[in-house]
Amino acid sequence: RDRTSSEAEQQQQQVDEEPPPSQHLLRAATLPLIPKATFDSFTGREFYRYETIEGLVRTGLRIAGGSGVDAASDGRDASAVWNVSDDVGIVWTGEKKTVKFLNDFASSSSSLRNREDPGNDDSTGDDDDDVDGIGRATAIPSTQSKIWYDALESSQEVLVWTGKFTDPTTHNGNGNLNEGYGADIPIIKTTSIVHRSPKFLAELLMDSEKVKAYNKMSLGRTDEMVFQKGVDTVGGRFGDGETKVVRNLTKPPMVNSILEFVTCMHARQLRPDDTSLLSNNNNNHNRIPTEGYIVVSRAVTGGKWNAGETNNHHNGEKFVRNEILLGVNILKAVPGEPNKTELTSVTHVYSPMIPLMLAKNAGVKGAVDFVRDIRALP
């Protein structure tokens, strides 16, 4: 159940009266990896500042949409390195079915271009529409864009990559990377086509009352602190979009404990200037549609949200705090198809109940199940 308006006003008044976060905390909240030394200090107050939310949005865009400069799309190397920031990179590796789909797509689209009449408006003659190593077509002309969407939709594939954080200067896990919380946990990315509009999906993901519709393990999600409502809000007190802190309880099968997540969520419309981050290394990025939304999520762990401060039992069952270190959903409109969305999701989650050696498989399964459950909505 959502908090009442009076409760929300009281919460916002309490936040207003709290000492403002330090500049160090405000910056840390926007980083790809939060420093270990500050992770337990986040209270949600950091996201009360719109510039912090925007910083996190830009980080999410870079991670979800960046193209690795070392990407190999010829099938000999399924990995790509993408530098997210000066001190954090990600090595993306496509799953076997994903690499096969990309290779087949690259081959079939090349053959189609060779058969087309060069004078036909449906053929641009461009040679720069290869698929990169993390599954985005770079510099796609409008006609090739349709080929990409049609191929992905007809296959009903959920393209999957697993990412490993790396130091851009050494391409290993040394250096400053060791100071990042969750640097050793795999990050998962998926791309798929969903037969729902971007706005429908953005509102669905932000609506706590509808979580059970696509997350069968959820026992319910509550809005603990609502900063601002409305994914289409423009120029509000907290800038654009909707922002709130939510608390979600889940009960996976064959697990005795209840998993608790306390997370700040934000959603807003995509903007034209987001394109440069969604299509890195793409000189023709203005041709890629930007109609759609972005939803970002990050764990809140300090203050009243400290795991020891929340109610840690439910009907005799113990709560175990889990953390969405970073969640990103890019909901991009499919050109000419208002009720279809190219959904790119990134999930980086820490669960103390999952051994590190099993984190990759668990993360991939969860990410794919999320897309399948969204597709199965009535």
Secondary structure per residue as TSV (DSSP state, phi and psi in degrees):
chain	resnum	aa	ss	phi	psi
A	1	R	-	360.0	134.0
A	2	D	-	-66.3	150.3
A	3	R	-	-67.0	148.6
A	4	T	-	-70.5	165.7
A	5	S	H	-61.6	-41.1
A	6	S	H	-65.2	-39.4
A	7	E	H	-64.0	-41.3
A	8	A	H	-63.8	-41.0
A	9	E	H	-64.0	-41.0
A	10	Q	H	-63.4	-40.8
A	11	Q	H	-64.0	-43.5
A	12	Q	H	-65.8	-35.3
A	13	Q	H	-65.4	-40.8
A	14	Q	H	-62.0	-42.1
A	15	V	H	-64.5	-41.3
A	16	D	H	-60.0	-33.7
A	17	E	H	-83.1	-14.6
A	18	E	S	-72.6	152.5
A	19	P	-	-60.9	139.0
A	20	P	-	-65.1	147.6
A	21	P	-	-62.9	154.2
A	22	S	-	-70.0	159.4
A	23	Q	H	-60.7	-32.7
A	24	H	H	-62.3	-44.9
A	25	L	H	-66.3	-40.9
A	26	L	H	-61.2	-42.0
A	27	R	H	-70.7	-42.1
A	28	A	H	-59.6	-33.5
A	29	A	T	-65.2	-17.4
A	30	T	T	-100.3	-5.2
A	31	L	S	-78.5	155.2
A	32	P	S	-58.3	-40.5
A	33	L	S	-124.0	124.9
A	34	I	-	-76.2	134.8
A	35	P	B	-57.4	138.8
A	36	K	H	-56.8	-36.9
A	37	A	H	-66.5	-20.1
A	38	T	H	-115.7	-4.0
A	39	F	H	-59.3	-40.9
A	40	D	T	-80.0	4.3
A	41	S	T	-98.3	-5.4
A	42	F	-	-74.9	127.0
A	43	T	-	-113.5	-4.0
A	44	G	S	96.1	-21.0
A	45	R	G	-61.8	-30.5
A	46	E	G	-60.7	-36.7
A	47	F	G	-84.1	-1.7
A	48	Y	G	-67.6	-21.3
A	49	R	S	-93.8	125.3
A	50	Y	H	-64.7	-32.6
A	51	E	H	-64.8	-28.1
A	52	T	H	-70.8	-45.2
A	53	I	H	-59.3	-44.4
A	54	E	H	-63.6	-36.4
A	55	G	H	-62.6	-40.2
A	56	L	H	-67.9	-38.8
A	57	V	H	-59.5	-44.1
A	58	R	H	-65.7	-37.5
A	59	T	H	-62.6	-44.4
A	60	G	H	-61.1	-41.4
A	61	L	H	-62.7	-41.9
A	62	R	H	-63.2	-43.1
A	63	I	H	-70.7	-43.2
A	64	A	H	-75.7	-31.3
A	65	G	H	-113.0	-5.0
A	66	G	-	-70.4	148.0
A	67	S	-	-106.3	127.8
A	68	G	-	-70.6	130.9
A	69	V	T	-70.0	-21.4
A	70	D	T	-97.7	15.2
A	71	A	-	-63.4	140.2
A	72	A	-	-117.8	121.0
A	73	S	-	-110.5	16.2
A	74	D	S	-99.8	6.8
A	75	G	S	89.7	-10.6
A	76	R	S	-81.6	-22.6
A	77	D	-	-144.5	119.4
A	78	A	-	-91.4	8.7
A	79	S	E	-107.8	157.3
A	80	A	E	-146.8	142.4
A	81	V	E	-104.8	129.4
A	82	W	E	-126.7	119.7
A	83	N	E	-83.6	111.0
A	84	V	-	-79.9	-35.9
A	85	S	S	-150.1	-175.2
A	86	D	S	-63.9	-29.5
A	87	D	S	-120.9	7.4
A	88	V	-	-136.1	127.1
A	89	G	E	-125.2	167.2
A	90	I	E	-130.4	130.2
A	91	V	E	-94.5	110.5
A	92	W	E	-92.8	135.0
A	93	T	E	-129.5	122.1
A	94	G	E	-74.5	141.9
A	95	E	-	-66.9	159.8
A	96	K	H	-56.0	-46.7
A	97	K	H	-66.0	-32.1
A	98	T	H	-68.0	-45.4
A	99	V	H	-61.4	-40.7
A	100	K	H	-63.6	-43.3
A	101	F	H	-61.1	-44.9
A	102	L	H	-65.1	-41.4
A	103	N	H	-65.5	-42.6
A	104	D	H	-63.7	-40.4
A	105	F	H	-64.8	-45.3
A	106	A	H	-60.1	-40.5
A	107	S	H	-69.6	-46.0
A	108	S	H	-69.7	-38.7
A	109	S	H	-69.3	-33.7
A	110	S	H	-66.7	-42.5
A	111	S	H	-64.3	-38.7
A	112	L	H	-64.4	-42.4
A	113	R	H	-62.7	-37.9
A	114	N	H	-68.2	-26.7
A	115	R	H	-84.7	-21.6
A	116	E	S	-74.3	151.3
A	117	D	-	-69.1	122.6
A	118	P	T	-56.7	-25.2
A	119	G	T	-86.8	-5.1
A	120	N	S	-74.6	139.0
A	121	D	T	-63.2	-19.1
A	122	D	T	-83.0	2.6
A	123	S	-	-128.1	122.0
A	124	T	-	-92.1	-18.3
A	125	G	-	77.8	2.3
A	126	D	-	-69.2	146.3
A	127	D	S	-109.8	8.7
A	128	D	-	-108.0	32.8
A	129	D	-	-110.0	34.0
A	130	D	-	-69.7	163.0
A	131	V	B	-96.2	131.2
A	132	D	-	-84.8	177.0
A	133	G	T	-70.5	-11.3
A	134	I	T	-113.5	17.8
A	135	G	S	88.5	20.9
A	136	R	-	-114.5	139.8
A	137	A	B	-79.7	127.5
A	138	T	S	-96.6	138.6
A	139	A	S	53.8	52.7
A	140	I	-	-81.7	120.2
A	141	P	-	-65.0	164.6
A	142	S	H	-59.7	-38.5
A	143	T	H	-69.4	-40.0
A	144	Q	H	-68.6	-29.6
A	145	S	H	-58.4	-44.3
A	146	K	H	-63.0	-39.4
A	147	I	H	-60.9	-42.1
A	148	W	H	-62.4	-50.2
A	149	Y	H	-63.4	-42.2
A	150	D	H	-62.7	-42.1
A	151	A	H	-65.9	-43.1
A	152	L	H	-67.9	-40.3
A	153	E	H	-68.5	-46.1
A	154	S	H	-64.6	-30.1
A	155	S	H	-77.2	-25.2
A	156	Q	T	57.8	23.0
A	157	E	-	-71.8	150.4
A	158	V	-	-110.2	103.1
A	159	L	E	-72.6	135.4
A	160	V	E	-131.9	134.3
A	161	W	E	-129.7	144.3
A	162	T	E	-107.7	140.3
A	163	G	E	-118.0	145.1
A	164	K	E	-121.9	127.4
A	165	F	E	-69.8	143.6
A	166	T	E	-146.0	159.6
A	167	D	-	-83.9	120.4
A	168	P	T	-59.8	-26.2
A	169	T	T	-83.0	-29.8
A	170	T	T	-115.8	-12.5
A	171	H	S	56.0	39.0
A	172	N	S	-145.4	-173.9
A	173	G	S	-90.7	17.6
A	174	N	-	-90.2	-174.1
A	175	G	G	72.0	-146.1
A	176	N	G	-64.1	-19.3
A	177	L	G	-59.2	-33.4
A	178	N	G	-63.5	-17.9
A	179	E	G	-86.4	-5.9
A	180	G	B	-87.7	130.9
A	181	Y	T	-69.8	125.2
A	182	G	T	81.6	15.5
A	183	A	T	-63.6	-23.9
A	184	D	T	-90.7	-1.9
A	185	I	S	-92.7	131.4
A	186	P	-	-60.5	146.7
A	187	I	E	-109.7	137.7
A	188	I	E	-115.3	138.6
A	189	K	E	-128.5	139.4
A	190	T	E	-132.0	153.1
A	191	T	E	-135.3	135.2
A	192	S	E	-158.2	169.7
A	193	I	E	-108.4	129.4
A	194	V	E	-121.7	137.1
A	195	H	S	-85.1	59.1
A	196	R	S	-145.4	155.1
A	197	S	-	-74.4	154.4
A	198	P	H	-56.2	-40.4
A	199	K	H	-66.2	-41.1
A	200	F	H	-56.9	-45.9
A	201	L	H	-68.8	-39.5
A	202	A	H	-62.5	-45.7
A	203	E	H	-67.9	-35.6
A	204	L	H	-62.4	-47.8
A	205	L	H	-65.6	-29.1
A	206	M	H	-88.1	-13.3
A	207	D	-	-88.0	106.5
A	208	S	G	-64.7	-27.3
A	209	E	G	-71.9	-14.6
A	210	K	G	-107.8	7.3
A	211	V	H	-58.9	-39.9
A	212	K	H	-64.9	-18.0
A	213	A	H	-66.0	-30.4
A	214	Y	H	-123.5	-2.4
A	215	N	-	-127.3	92.9
A	216	K	T	-68.6	-16.4
A	217	M	T	-87.2	-9.4
A	218	S	E	-73.7	135.4
A	219	L	E	-92.7	-4.7
A	220	G	E	135.5	148.5
A	221	R	E	-126.6	135.4
A	222	T	E	-117.8	146.9
A	223	D	E	-84.0	109.6
A	224	E	E	-86.1	-35.0
A	225	M	E	-150.1	115.7
A	226	V	E	-102.9	114.5
A	227	F	E	-79.8	-44.3
A	228	Q	E	-163.4	138.5
A	229	K	-	-104.9	156.8
A	230	G	-	100.7	106.8
A	231	V	T	-66.1	-19.7
A	232	D	T	-98.2	6.9
A	233	T	-	-59.5	135.3
A	234	V	-	-129.2	127.0
A	235	G	S	69.7	30.4
A	236	G	B	-78.0	-175.7
A	237	R	T	-57.9	-34.3
A	238	F	T	-109.2	31.2
A	239	G	B	82.9	-143.3
A	240	D	S	-94.0	151.0
A	241	G	S	83.6	-167.2
A	242	E	E	-115.8	137.6
A	243	T	E	-139.8	136.9
A	244	K	E	-163.3	163.5
A	245	V	E	-104.5	129.3
A	246	V	E	-124.0	158.6
A	247	R	E	-127.6	120.7
A	248	N	E	-119.1	133.4
A	249	L	E	-112.3	129.9
A	250	T	E	-128.8	152.0
A	251	K	-	-132.3	89.7
A	252	P	-	-66.0	155.3
A	253	P	T	-64.9	146.9
A	254	M	T	61.3	24.8
A	255	V	-	-120.8	127.3
A	256	N	S	-75.5	-27.4
A	257	S	S	-95.2	164.2
A	258	I	E	-101.0	131.6
A	259	L	E	-88.6	130.2
A	260	E	E	-114.5	130.7
A	261	F	E	-123.1	128.8
A	262	V	E	-118.3	119.4
A	263	T	E	-141.7	140.6
A	264	C	E	-89.1	130.3
A	265	M	E	-120.9	143.8
A	266	H	E	-143.1	138.5
A	267	A	E	-138.3	139.5
A	268	R	E	-153.5	168.6
A	269	Q	E	-69.1	148.1
A	270	L	-	-69.3	147.5
A	271	R	-	-114.4	159.6
A	272	P	G	-55.3	-37.8
A	273	D	G	-76.8	-7.5
A	274	D	G	-70.6	-21.4
A	275	T	H	-59.1	-37.8
A	276	S	H	-62.8	-28.4
A	277	L	H	-86.1	-29.4
A	278	L	H	-77.6	-17.9
A	279	S	T	-135.3	55.1
A	280	N	T	-59.1	147.3
A	281	N	T	66.6	17.8
A	282	N	-	-113.4	106.6
A	283	N	T	-72.1	-13.2
A	284	N	T	-114.9	34.0
A	285	H	G	-62.9	-19.2
A	286	N	G	-65.9	-16.3
A	287	R	G	-84.8	-9.4
A	288	I	S	-86.9	127.7
A	289	P	-	-64.7	142.6
A	290	T	-	-114.3	4.9
A	291	E	-	-65.6	125.4
A	292	G	E	153.6	-158.0
A	293	Y	E	-141.5	161.3
A	294	I	E	-126.9	139.1
A	295	V	E	-124.3	123.8
A	296	V	E	-121.1	150.3
A	297	S	E	-139.4	145.9
A	298	R	E	-152.9	139.7
A	299	A	E	-62.4	144.2
A	300	V	-	-114.3	123.5
A	301	T	-	-126.4	-12.5
A	302	G	S	-108.2	179.9
A	303	G	G	59.9	-133.6
A	304	K	G	-67.1	-13.4
A	305	W	G	-96.3	5.7
A	306	N	S	-57.9	139.9
A	307	A	T	-57.5	-29.1
A	308	G	T	-80.5	-13.4
A	309	E	T	-93.3	-24.3
A	310	T	S	-81.8	161.6
A	311	N	-	-61.4	113.1
A	312	N	-	-103.1	21.6
A	313	H	E	-141.6	150.9
A	314	H	E	-144.9	110.3
A	315	N	T	52.6	39.4
A	316	G	T	86.1	-6.6
A	317	E	E	-96.4	139.7
A	318	K	E	-81.7	141.8
A	319	F	E	-85.3	141.3
A	320	V	E	-122.2	118.7
A	321	R	E	-71.4	125.5
A	322	N	-	-114.2	160.4
A	323	E	E	-134.8	125.0
A	324	I	E	-83.8	94.9
A	325	L	E	-63.4	-37.1
A	326	L	E	-162.0	130.2
A	327	G	E	-127.7	135.3
A	328	V	E	-137.3	132.2
A	329	N	E	-129.3	115.0
A	330	I	E	-97.4	116.7
A	331	L	E	-109.5	93.3
A	332	K	E	-106.2	130.1
A	333	A	E	-64.4	138.0
A	334	V	E	-80.9	123.3
A	335	P	T	-53.5	128.4
A	336	G	T	76.6	1.6
A	337	E	E	-129.4	82.5
A	338	P	E	-61.7	-21.6
A	339	N	E	-104.6	24.4
A	340	K	E	-130.4	145.2
A	341	T	E	-132.2	135.6
A	342	E	E	-86.7	110.8
A	343	L	E	-100.9	115.5
A	344	T	E	-112.5	119.8
A	345	S	E	-119.7	141.3
A	346	V	E	-126.0	130.3
A	347	T	E	-131.3	131.8
A	348	H	E	-134.1	102.9
A	349	V	E	-127.2	137.8
A	350	Y	E	-108.6	126.3
A	351	S	-	-128.3	116.5
A	352	P	T	-64.0	-14.5
A	353	M	T	-87.4	-7.3
A	354	I	S	-109.2	116.7
A	355	P	-	-59.3	149.0
A	356	L	H	-56.8	-36.0
A	357	M	H	-67.1	-18.8
A	358	L	H	-103.8	-2.5
A	359	A	H	-64.0	-38.1
A	360	K	H	-63.0	-52.8
A	361	N	H	-62.4	-39.6
A	362	A	H	-66.6	-39.9
A	363	G	H	-66.0	-42.7
A	364	V	H	-63.4	-46.1
A	365	K	H	-60.8	-44.3
A	366	G	H	-63.7	-39.8
A	367	A	H	-68.0	-41.3
A	368	V	H	-70.6	-41.0
A	369	D	H	-61.3	-36.2
A	370	F	H	-58.4	-47.6
A	371	V	H	-64.8	-44.5
A	372	R	H	-63.0	-38.8
A	373	D	H	-69.1	-36.2
A	374	I	H	-65.2	-42.7
A	375	R	H	-63.6	-29.3
A	376	A	T	-85.2	0.5
A	377	L	-	-60.0	138.7
A	378	P	-	-68.5	360.0
